[in-house]
């Protein structure tokens, strides 16, 4: 007959086996992952649902035909692998909370014993002296609570890192789209300049053939024409290279942009009411990396509390049972480590240093944020001044061209004079384009410093003006 003790062990073993996790292999196939990346497209049904949910559109509506900045950013949030990495890191941090909350398991020890002097004992007297004992660890000084607090704070830091990553993705999309737009407009302006220079050289050739002009006098115009051709070729190269950069910022292959129309228009946001002190305040209170730094410092605080708590030893209760040659013996042991030679001074010193390191990193981050805000605001002011001067210059060049056109019609000026005025206007328009690009870059730098879209900043950040701007963000 099987002893009752063994029968009790069977369901216990089954219960323990049922509660164990089992390994499930998930191999990665580079060919399959590459194919999945290559198949990404902006007409993806999942992306459409994502856009409908975030833009509050009717799910029955047709897919978008023109993709503006806001939609491209949402597509990047849907596809970009950096966000997948950040989300996976948050999952790891959340799993660490469960690890931190785990309690130490008791330990069961079984020690069979045999009294050899009683091996031939009289009937009824057993020579066996087995011992069964338990070790029940009891944590003291709130160590488990400190572990859980540290894990939760690290999890919060990882969650906020998702927001920081999302902002970097948005900033990259904006920079790539601005570069794509600027390259296309720059190429168009250079094509206009090239056409004007070709007309100028053609007129000069006619004068040379008529003997009214010496050939060397046209050399400078031919050199300028060749230089414009080189600049146009460089602008066309930049325009071609900007498309893959835009696709990379979204997280899709470049051919995903082949069949869609991308809106490259950036509204000219009014930024005259920006208040630098309030911008600073918003940056220091709202940036995700600032909040993540605070969470990391709180985690360092909890880590120090945990190491201080580890000065106090845990208690181990050790109940045991011994069957001593027919006698049942019970005992209760108590084990405590004596903190005589080591009071956990080394780990405490390390935790103190790590807390100081976290504080220094937070202070350095704050200093960088403030410097970024100041630099962005100064850059915006400088670009505003430059843009205003270039607008005045362009307007003056346009008036001069119109006046020369009237003089040509009246016979008071030559077509060459009009072409020269048109060329000066085209060059001024190119300068104005560069000023607009730099202004958009300055506005983007302000948004990056605050990590908040310009039109969604708190009312205290943008001072009220008689006609507040209601334009969308660039």
Secondary structure, 3 states (H helix, E strand, C coil): CCCHHHHHHHHHHHHHHHCCCCCCCCCCCHHHHHHHHHCCCCCCHHHHHHHHHHHCCCCCCCCCCEECHHHHHHHHHHHCHHHHHHHHHHHHHHHHHHHHCCCCCCEEEEECCECHHHCCCCCCCCCECCEEEEEEEECCCCHHHHHHHHHHHHHHHHHHHHHHHHHHHHHHHHHHHHHHHHHHHHHHHHHHHHHHHHHHHHHHHHHHHCCCCCHHHHHHHHHHHHHHHHHHHHHHHHHHHHHHHHHHHHCCCHHHHCCCEECCCCCCCCCCCECHHHHHHHHHHHCHHHHHHHHHHHHHHHHHHHHHHCCCCCEEEEEEEEEECCEEEEEEEEEECCCCCCCCHHHHHHHHHHHHHHHHHHHHHHHHHHHHHHHHHHHHHHHHHHHHHHHHHHHHHHHHHHHHHHHHHHCCCCHHHHHHHHHHHHHHHHHHHHHHHHHHHHHHHHHHHHCCCHHHCCCCCECCCCCCCCCCCC
